[in-house]
Amino acid sequence: MTWNIARAKQQFSEVVRLTVEEPQMIYNRDRCVAAVIDAETFKAFEAWRKQAARKTLGEEFAELRRIAAEENYELPTLPRSAVGRPNAFVAMLEEIEESAAHARAA
């Protein structure tokens, strides 16, 4: 359910009571400014936040790779040329090879 600030203040007990069913969104001038949630949801969020804060981006990707391997999932990718994006690294290597070939020929 959604509430405007004035109504939420007047019926605060009702707002808190309804959090058991679903989060209660509080709006000010058509903009959500707060959400009231039940204590169990908040505790779960806090536990997740503390656990997530300890992981580096590399650790997150390692976990994602582990999950993908467990699920036998492979992310489909297209080669850069298929999407119209040349690979600058490959182009640089080709230029180096051409320069080396010209140098050998000279």
Summary of the structure (lengths in Angstrom):
residues: 106
radius of gyration: 27.5
end to end distance: 79.2
largest distance: 88.9
contacts: 199
relative contact order: 0.07
helix: 60%
strand: 13%
